[in-house]
Amino acid sequence: KGVEILEMNLPDNRRCAYVGDSYLTLHVAEQSYKNSYTPEQFQNLRTSVTSKTHLAYCYDQILGSDCDILRNQAWIDPLSQRQKAEFIEAILGALYDAGNKTALKAVCQSIVRGT
């Protein structure tokens, strides 16, 4: 199996991570509304879905251990839990920015199902 290489561009990733985090929270709110969750149930789901631990788990599940990250021509190894979580958020933000709502919803649903 080949190794994937993803390059990190910090300013763009931070912007995308902010948008991705916001969209994930919106997705959780929509799902909570559709399922008639109480405010407490929504808060619990949002907290668990957007936690760094859960997003780092999703990184491992989605990208796997064969994915290496390149930042400023230097390998980041191993990634911290925070870096993995922010990378997942940045992917969501990039999908939003690209207007790929179908893929964005599919990834958000996978993240929510992983809880």
N, C-alpha and C positions, 0 to 999 in steps of 0.2 A: 504494500500500500504506500502510495506517495505521500510525502510530507507537504502539507499546505503551509504557505507563508503569508501572513497578513501583516501589512505595515501599519504602524500607528502614527498618526499625525496628531500630536497632543492638542493644539488649539481646536482643530476640527472635531476631534473625538470628544472633548469636553462639551462643546456645543451640542453635538449629536447625542451625547449621554444625557444631557439635561432634557432635550426634547424626548428622547426615548423613555426616560423615567416618567416624564409627565404623561406621555401617551399610555404607558403601561398602567398608571394610576387611573386614567380615564377609562381604559378597557375594563379594569376591575370594577369601577363604579357602574359602568353600563351593565356588566354581568350581574352585579349585585342588585341593580334596579330590576332587571328582567326576571331575576329569581326571587324578588320580594324579600331580600335580606334586610334585617334590622340594621340600624346604624352601627351597632356593636359587631354584628357579623361582617359588615363591610370593612370596618376598621381592622378586625382580626385578619381578614383575607388580604387586605392591602398591605398590612404589616408583614405578613408571611411571604407574599409574592414579591415584594420589593426589597426584601432583606438581602444583604450582601451574601449571606450564606446560601440562600436559595438561588440567587442569580449566578453565583460561582458554580453551584451544582449544575445549573442549566448550561453554563459554558462547557463544562466537562461532558455533558450529555450531547449537546449540539455539535460542538467542534471536536471533541475527543482529545486524546492525549497526543495525537500525531500533528497537532496544529502548533506551529511555532510563531511567535510574534517578534517582529522586527521594529525597533524604534530608533530612529536616527542612525540607521546602519549598524546598530548594536542589538544583539539578541537579548531578550528578556527571559531569563530562566532561573528559577521557576516563577510563574506569575503568582502574585499574592491574590488572596480572596477578593480584595477590593478591586484590583486591576481586572480580574475576570468579570466581576459584576459590572464595572464601568464599561468594559468592552461589549458585553451583551446590551447594555443600555445604548451604547453608541451605534450598535448594529440596528437597533429599533429606530433610533433617530435618523440614521442614514436611509432606512427604508421609508420612513415618513417623508424625509426631504426629497427622495426620488419619486414620491407619489405612488409607491407600490403598496397600496392599502391591502390588497389580497394577501401578500406575503407578510405584511405587518400584523394583520389580524391572526394569521396562522401561527406566527411565532409567539404572539401574546397568548393565544390559546394554549400552546404547548407549555409555556411558562406557568400559566395558571393551573393547568392539569398536573404539573409536576409537584404541586403542593400537597 
